[in-house]
Amino acid sequence: MPLVKSGTVTADPFVVAADGEALPERAVIVSAARLLSGDPALAAHRGPLGVAWPNDKDVGLLAPHLPRLALVALTFPKFRDGRAFSQARLLRERHGFQGEVRATGNVLQDQVLFMTRSGFDAFVLEKDEDAAAFKAALGRYSVFYQPTGDGRATVRDLRSAAPARVLEAAE
């Protein structure tokens, strides 16, 4: 399955390690159960660490582990199950997570813009040919009314800044 970041298919540096399996000396994704178990192999692991977090678990449980994590993979088990949207937003806005937030599972191009606005920055797609559609969806809108944690200015921000720019140009 292809990984899309910034609208481009990219190689995935992470591998998934099953519970109880030795951790490879590279970027690895472990299960939520393994992360929360306090597995000593995780403390000894020197490469980037990620976690596959189910959408029915409170992301608040991740808070003490976030400084160590490079990636949190959130799951969309069905297109109509949007709990991962809330999880991503909480990770970014409440917990200040700066690492990669990856959408996995039933990831649809119709929802990619909303996913990005919620804090997702990487997407695992089912088909290679969906990457072009994802890139087009990301560029469909450039201005937003709703503030979110993705750092984009809202229409209100842009309108408030416009008079200041006019005054600066007049001086």
Secondary structure, 3 states (H helix, E strand, C coil): CCEEECCEEECCCCEECCCCCCCCCCCEEEEHHHHHHCCHHHHHCCCCEEEEECCCCCHHHHHHHHHHEEEEEEEECCCCCCHHHHHHHHHHHHCCCCCEEEEEECCCHHHHHHHHHHCCCEEECCCCCHHHHHHHHHCCCCCECCCCCCCCCEHHHHHHHHHHHHHHHHC
